[in-house]
Amino acid sequence: MGSGPESLENKLAELKRAYLAALPSRIEEMVQVAASIEASLSSPGCLADLKTLEHLAHKFAGSGGSFGFPDISETAEVVETAAKAMVESGTPPSPDQWQTVKDKLDSLRSAIDDAVSLKKT
């Protein structure tokens, strides 16, 4: 019966490895959305991209905690909340508001880089 918990542990470890392997491409997707937002910052069209950013951040917020990376989860939650507030305002963010979100995205990228480098050690 000892193989049951070991098997579960192995499956969980494999899921965590797969999650870590996917992080770089997932953060790159957010960076691309952020670039699109920045390119259309003064346009109401950037609100759709902000909604996408909110959704992507929401996924990170949930999965980071699930896989044992609270820094990813907490930082993504901040990005999600900021993007959501901007979407709900119905007006494009000011450059200062956007800079705050960009700074949080940089923090999220750092948290992801830290998690991915831990995997390699």
Buried (B, 14 or more C-beta within 10 A) or exposed (E): EEEEEEEEEEEEEEEBEEBBEEBEEBBEEBBEBBEBBBEBBEEEBBBBBBBBBBEBBBEBBBBBBEBEBEBBBBBBBBBBBBBBBBBEEEEBBEEEBBEBBBEBBEBBBEBBEEBBEEEEE
